[in-house]
Amino acid sequence: MPTLYRLDAAAAAIAAHFGARAGNDPWAGGTIAPHSFAPVITSGREEVAGPRPEAEPPRRLIPRLWGVPPPPSAGDPSRLVLTVRNPGSPFWIGNLRNSEFRCLAPASAFMAWGRSDPATGRRRQHWFAPTDQPLFAMAGVWKDSEIASFALLTCEPNALLREAGIDRMPVILPADPRAWTTWLRGDWKRAEPLITPYSSSLMRDLAAG
């Protein structure tokens, strides 16, 4: 699963690419680690009380904490949940069925730990990125807890990641604005099929050149 990711673009460029409003987001680009704030794109009603309007509300680039507080049954409230492995879990399904809580997590590349290096015994660090979209969207979901926070949807790895010994990958949405709209606004029957591995032919391991 991803344990770091990069977002090598400033807030204004990210917002323009995804058709969102940047507001006063100060993001200038860099690496995003767990338990830190990152820009995400929402299309909900955070700023408007009452029923959701029929017309599509503006997309907004909003900082959210990467890592959702775990359910009480987890025991340790400090161990934030970074990813969604089972979208059908009772902990996630209510938010995922309500499109207002789905979000896009823009990124330029993501890191995952692969199998161990036989020479050193240390796990190898791999950075992956799509070849067809320098700035891409990972599917996310956020929760309105004490601090609004988000987690990344994951799925089975594609062949490229499996070859590196990685068992999960983030859900990368296609380079198609209609897919972004479906994730942000579509009902769950339309959005759920987007949870699928990104094609290996459209990805590369940056360390491999």
C-alpha positions as CSV (number, residue, x, y, z in Angstrom):
1,M,0.0,0.0,0.0
2,P,1.2,3.6,-0.4
3,T,3.1,5.0,2.6
4,L,4.2,8.2,1.0
5,Y,3.3,10.2,-2.1
6,R,4.4,13.3,-3.9
7,L,2.4,16.1,-5.3
8,D,4.8,18.2,-7.4
9,A,2.5,21.0,-8.3
10,A,1.2,24.2,-6.6
11,A,-2.4,24.6,-5.4
12,A,-3.4,26.9,-8.3
13,A,-2.1,24.4,-10.9
14,I,-3.8,21.5,-9.2
15,A,-7.1,23.3,-9.0
16,A,-6.9,24.3,-12.7
17,H,-6.2,20.8,-13.8
18,F,-9.1,19.3,-11.9
19,G,-11.6,22.1,-12.4
20,A,-11.6,23.2,-8.7
21,R,-11.3,26.3,-6.7
22,A,-8.0,26.6,-4.9
23,G,-9.1,29.3,-2.4
24,N,-6.3,30.2,-0.1
25,D,-4.6,26.8,0.0
26,P,-0.9,27.4,0.5
27,W,0.3,24.1,-1.0
28,A,3.5,24.7,-3.1
29,G,4.4,21.1,-3.8
30,G,6.3,18.4,-2.0
31,T,6.0,15.0,-0.3
32,I,3.0,13.9,1.7
33,A,3.5,11.6,4.7
34,P,0.9,9.9,6.9
35,H,-0.6,12.0,9.6
36,S,0.1,15.2,7.6
37,F,-2.2,17.6,5.8
38,A,-2.6,17.3,2.0
39,P,-4.8,19.0,-0.6
40,V,-7.8,17.0,-1.7
41,I,-10.7,17.9,-4.0
42,T,-14.2,17.6,-2.8
43,S,-17.6,18.4,-4.3
44,G,-19.8,18.4,-1.2
45,R,-21.7,20.9,0.8
46,E,-19.2,21.6,3.6
47,E,-19.9,25.3,3.3
48,V,-23.7,25.2,2.8
49,A,-26.2,23.9,5.4
50,G,-29.4,22.0,4.4
51,P,-30.2,19.6,1.5
52,R,-27.6,19.1,-1.2
53,P,-28.5,21.2,-4.3
54,E,-29.4,19.5,-7.5
55,A,-26.8,21.5,-9.5
56,E,-23.2,20.4,-9.1
57,P,-21.6,22.5,-6.4
58,P,-18.1,23.8,-7.2
59,R,-15.2,21.6,-6.6
60,R,-12.8,22.8,-3.9
61,L,-9.2,22.1,-3.1
62,I,-9.2,21.7,0.7
63,P,-6.5,20.5,3.1
64,R,-7.4,17.3,4.9
65,L,-5.3,15.1,7.3
66,W,-4.1,11.9,5.7
67,G,-5.2,9.3,8.3
68,V,-8.7,8.7,9.7
69,P,-9.3,7.9,13.4
70,P,-9.9,4.2,13.7
71,P,-13.1,2.6,15.0
72,P,-13.3,2.2,18.8
73,S,-12.9,-1.6,18.4
74,A,-9.3,-1.0,17.1
75,G,-8.2,-0.2,20.6
76,D,-5.5,2.3,19.8
77,P,-6.9,5.7,18.7
78,S,-3.5,7.0,17.7
79,R,-3.1,4.5,14.9
80,L,-4.8,6.4,12.1
81,V,-6.2,4.5,9.1
82,L,-4.4,5.5,5.9
83,T,-6.1,3.2,3.4
84,V,-9.4,1.4,2.6
85,R,-8.8,-2.2,1.9
86,N,-12.4,-3.3,2.2
87,P,-14.9,-0.7,0.8
88,G,-17.8,-2.9,2.0
89,S,-16.8,-2.6,5.6
90,P,-19.4,-1.0,7.9
91,F,-16.7,1.5,8.9
92,W,-16.5,2.8,5.3
93,I,-19.6,2.0,3.4
94,G,-21.8,4.8,4.7
95,N,-19.3,7.4,3.6
96,L,-18.6,5.8,0.3
97,R,-22.3,5.5,-0.6
98,N,-22.7,9.2,0.1
99,S,-20.7,10.8,-2.7
100,E,-20.2,14.0,-0.6
101,F,-17.6,12.1,1.4
102,R,-15.7,10.9,-1.6
103,C,-12.7,13.0,-2.7
104,L,-9.8,13.1,-5.2
105,A,-6.3,13.0,-3.8
106,P,-4.0,14.6,-6.4
107,A,-0.5,13.1,-6.8
108,S,2.5,13.0,-9.0
109,A,3.9,9.7,-7.7
110,F,3.5,7.2,-4.8
111,M,5.8,5.1,-2.8
112,A,5.3,1.5,-1.7
113,W,7.7,-1.0,-0.1
114,G,8.6,-4.0,-2.2
115,R,10.2,-7.3,-1.4
116,S,13.5,-7.4,0.5
117,D,16.9,-7.0,-1.3
118,P,18.7,-10.4,-1.0
119,A,22.0,-8.6,-0.5
120,T,21.0,-6.4,2.4
121,G,17.8,-8.0,3.8
122,R,16.1,-4.6,3.6
123,R,12.9,-4.0,1.8
124,R,13.2,-2.0,-1.4
125,Q,11.5,1.4,-1.8
126,H,9.7,1.9,-5.1
127,W,8.2,5.1,-6.5
128,F,5.5,4.6,-9.2
129,A,3.8,7.0,-11.5
130,P,1.4,6.8,-14.5
131,T,3.0,7.5,-17.8
132,D,-0.2,9.0,-19.3
133,Q,-0.9,11.7,-16.7
134,P,1.9,13.6,-14.8
135,L,-0.8,14.8,-12.3
136,F,-3.3,12.1,-11.4
137,A,-6.1,11.5,-8.9
138,M,-6.2,8.8,-6.4
139,A,-9.7,7.8,-5.1
140,G,-10.2,8.9,-1.5
141,V,-12.9,9.1,1.1
142,W,-13.0,11.5,4.1
143,K,-14.6,11.5,7.5
144,D,-15.9,14.5,9.4
145,S,-14.2,13.7,12.8
146,E,-12.6,16.2,15.2
147,I,-10.2,17.0,12.4
148,A,-11.6,16.3,8.9
149,S,-9.4,13.5,7.5
150,F,-9.2,11.2,4.5
151,A,-8.0,7.7,3.5
152,L,-7.0,6.3,0.1
153,L,-8.9,3.5,-1.6
154,T,-6.7,0.5,-2.4
155,C,-7.1,-2.5,-4.7
156,E,-5.2,-5.5,-5.9
157,P,-1.9,-4.6,-7.5
158,N,-1.3,-4.7,-11.2
159,A,1.5,-6.8,-12.7
160,L,4.1,-4.1,-12.3
161,L,3.6,-3.8,-8.6
162,R,3.2,-7.6,-8.1
163,E,6.6,-8.0,-9.7
164,A,8.0,-5.7,-7.1
165,G,6.5,-7.7,-4.3
166,I,3.7,-5.2,-3.4
167,D,0.3,-6.6,-2.4
168,R,-1.9,-3.5,-2.7
169,M,-1.9,-0.3,-4.7
170,P,-3.9,2.9,-4.6
171,V,-6.9,3.3,-6.8
172,I,-5.7,5.6,-9.6
173,L,-8.6,7.2,-11.6
174,P,-8.4,7.3,-15.4
175,A,-7.1,10.5,-17.1
176,D,-10.7,11.3,-17.9
177,P,-12.7,14.2,-16.3
178,R,-15.8,12.0,-16.5
179,A,-14.2,9.5,-14.1
180,W,-13.4,12.3,-11.6
181,T,-17.0,13.4,-11.8
182,T,-18.3,9.9,-11.3
183,W,-16.2,9.5,-8.2
184,L,-17.2,12.8,-6.8
185,R,-20.8,12.9,-7.7
186,G,-22.0,9.4,-9.0
187,D,-24.1,6.9,-7.1
188,W,-22.2,4.0,-5.6
189,K,-23.2,1.6,-8.3
190,R,-21.4,3.8,-10.9
191,A,-18.5,4.7,-8.6
192,E,-17.6,1.3,-7.3
193,P,-16.4,-0.1,-10.6
194,L,-13.6,2.5,-10.6
195,I,-11.9,0.5,-7.8
196,T,-9.7,-1.4,-10.1
197,P,-5.9,-1.7,-10.7
198,Y,-4.4,0.8,-13.1
199,S,-3.0,-0.7,-16.2
200,S,0.7,-1.8,-15.9
201,S,1.2,-0.6,-19.5
202,L,0.5,3.0,-18.3
203,M,2.8,2.9,-15.3
204,R,6.5,2.9,-14.6
205,D,8.8,2.3,-11.6
206,L,10.7,5.6,-11.4
207,A,13.7,3.9,-9.9
208,A,13.9,1.7,-13.0
209,G,14.4,4.7,-15.2
